[in-house]
Amino acid sequence: MRLLIHDLAQEELDKIRPGLGEDTKIITNNGKIRHCIGCFGCWVKTPGACVIRDEYGDMGADLGHSSELIIVSQCFYGGYSPFVKNVLDRSISYIHPYFLIRNGEMHHRPRYEQPLDLSVWFYGEITEKEQWTAEKLVRANAINLNCQRVKVSFLRELAELEGQL
């Protein structure tokens, strides 16, 4: 399964949907996502699942059953849009609270055995510094998510995304 987290308007999503395939689960902003409250309940009280039981409460498991995570986000100061960032925050149960050393750095231990590839598409007016920051952010996320492959792309126009996924 592939997992797409995006902040696109419905008409933009409809343009890229044909290239996604039937095995893609799409995470869309329905306007009802609740924010991570930082309680770490997904590690302690309900391991692997967010204690906030809404339709985003099983994001960690969704990642764990995916072979590829695709993120399409407007670039906000070298980072993800608020919705995409919120979904990623709610996905912390994808990893264990325990640490290990990877690449000479301390990182969380993976909860799932399934390897994950990460593809991130940033769009909008993006400065060179924002691109540098976004690239570093995605590479750091890839290490934390224990990704095998990572790809970061920058688009000026969303039309460039058609046929790329």
N, C-alpha and C positions, 0 to 999 in steps of 0.2 A: 504494500500500500504506500502511496505517496500522500503527504500532508501539505496542504497549501494554507498558509496564514497570510491574509492580505488586508489592505485597507481601501481597496478599489470601490468605486461606485458600481452599482449593479450593471449599468450599461457597459462599463469597461470590463468587468468580469465576464459578461456574456461574450465579448469579443475574443477572449483568450480561452474560454471554457472548452471549445472543440479540440484544442491541442492538449488538454489535460488527461484525457482518458478516463475510463470508468472506475479505475482503481484509485482515484484521487479523492481524499476527503478534504472538503473545503471549509475553512474556518472563517466566517464572515462576521462583521460587526452588526449585531442585531440591536444594538443600543442598550442591551441589558447586562453586559458583562460587569461583574463586581471586581473591585480591586483586591489584589493580594493584601492581606492584613499583616503579613510577616509573623504569623503565629508558629510556623514550622510544624503545624499539625499534620501536614502531608508527609512529614518524616517521622513524627512521634505518635500521633493519635490514630491516623488512618494511612499507614505507609503506602505510598504510591498513588494516593488520591487526595485532592484538595478537600479540606473540610467544608468549604463553601460549595454546596451542592446545587450548582446551576449547570447549564450546558457546556461550560468550560472547565468543570471540575475534574474531568478525566484527561486533561491535556498530557500529563506525564505518560499515561498508558497509551494514548494515541501516538505519541512520539515513539514509545517503546515498540509499537507494532508497525512502525513505518520504516521503509528502507531509504526514503528521501524526504527531507524537509525543505520546502520551497517557501521563501518569504518574499512577498512583493510589498514594498513599503515606500511611502514618500519619505525622503530624507529630511530629518529634523535636526539641524545642527550636528550632522555627522552621526546620527543615531536613527533608531526606528521611530515611526509615528506612535502617538500615545496608545492607540488600540493594539498595535502589534507588540509594543513593549509590555502592555498589560497581559496579553496572552502568554508571552514568554515568561513573565513573572509567575503566572498561574501554572506554568509547566515545570516548576522546580522539582516536583515529585519524580521527574524523569531520572534524577540522580539521587544517590544516597547522601546522607549527611556526613559520611565518613570520607576521609581523605587518602590520597595516594600521591606519589611523586611521578609526574609525567613531564618529560622534556625539561627536567631539572626544576620544575615548579610544582607547587602543591595545588591539587585539583580534587574535585569530588569524584568518588568512585561511581562507575556506571551501575545502574539498577538493572538494565536490560542487556542481553547478549547481542541483540539484533544490531548490526552495524548501521550507521546512519550517514547519509551524504547530505550536505547542506548547500543550497543554492539561494543566494539573496540578490534581489533586483531592487535597487533604489531608483526612484524617479524624482524629477523636479529640477529646479534650479539649484545646482550643487557646486559649491566652490571647490577649489583644489584642496584646501585645508579640510573641508567637510568630507571629501572623498578619502583623504588620508585617515581621518578619524574613523569613518565608517568601515574602512578596510581593516583597521586594527581591531575594532569592536567585533566584527564578524569573525575574524581569525581567533580572537580570544573565546568567543562563543563556541566556535568549532572545537577548540580544545576541551572546554568544559562539557560539551555535549558528546565528546569522544567520537567526533566525526572522522570518517575515513578520507573523504574528499570535500573540498570547499570551493565554491565559486562565488565571486562577488562581481556584479555588473552594475553599471550606472547608465541610466537612460534619461535623455532630455524630454522625450515624448513617450507616452504610454503606447503609442502605435508601434514603437520599436519592439515591444514585448510580444506582439502577435507572431505566432509561429516559432517562438523561442522555447516554449515550455513543452 
